[in-house]
Amino acid sequence: MTFMNTFIEHDRTPEEKKWLEDEIAVQEALYAKIDKEINHDLAPQRVGWYEEFFHRITTKGFNEDGDMRRKIKPEDIPVKPNRHDTVVWKYGIDGE
């Protein structure tokens, strides 16, 4: 068994299969809800959070050690990548 191959063959009763299908459906619905909230509902607000954070670390700085503060130069602020934020979860279902 490799690190990524965690599948162990086993038999399931019909009740277990039904429960598993129901549980997967619930988790998929939950994932879709979280994904929608993160990628659509909070996206405009998140842009403001990023700008506020970058402004704070370029003007006030952050605590580097104890009471020593360090400011970040505006040219050292990273450029936003051309992608949206995503929800990450453990992938794969038995057999995948």
N, C-alpha and C positions, 0 to 999 in steps of 0.2 A: 504494500500500500504506500503510495506517495503522499506527499503533503496535501496536494490538491485533490487526490482521489480518496474521498472519505466514505464512499459508498460501500455498504456491507449488504450482501444479498440476504433477504429474509422473506418469509411468507407473511401475508397479512390476512386477517379475517375480513369478511365483507363489511362488518361494523367498523373496523379500523380504517378500511379504505374510504368509507363514507365520511367518517369523522375527519380524515386527512383532507379529503376534497373540500369539505365545508370549511375547515381551518384555513386552507390555502385561499379559498374565495374571500374569507374575512381579511386575511393578511394583504391580499392584492388590493382590496377596496381601501384598506387603511393606507397602504403605500400610495395609491392614486390620490387620496385626500391630502396626505402630507406633501406629495410632489406638487400638487396644484397650489397649496398654500405657500410653499417655498419658492416655486418658479414663477408664479403669477401674482398671487395676492400680496406677498411681501416684497416683490422685486423693486418697486419704486421706493419703498421705505428703506430697503437695504442700501440703495445707492446713497441715500442721505447719511446712513450710518457710516459707510465707507468714507465719505467726504468729511464727516465730522471727526472720525478717527485720524485721517491723514492731516487735517488741519491741526488737531491737538498735538500730534507727535512732531509736526514741523514748527509749531510756535512754543509750546510748553515743553515738549520732549517727553521722555519716559524715564522711570527710575532704572538706572543701570545697576547700581549697587548702593544699597542703603539710601542716603539722601543725595547721591550723585545723580544728576539728571543729564540726559543726552538728547540733543535735538537731531532730527533727521533732516538732511538737506532736501529741499523740494525736488531736485533732480534725481534723488535716490528713491523717490516714491515709485513703486512698481506701476507699470501700465496695465490697465484692466485687460485681461485676455478676452478674445472674441468668442465667448461661450457663456452659457447661463449656468448658474449654480445648480447642482443636482443632489438628489437624495441618494446616499450610498447605503446599500444593505447587502447582507451576505447573499450571494447568488447561488443558484442551483437548487434543484430538487432531486430527490433520490433518482439515480440513474443518469443524471446529467454530468 
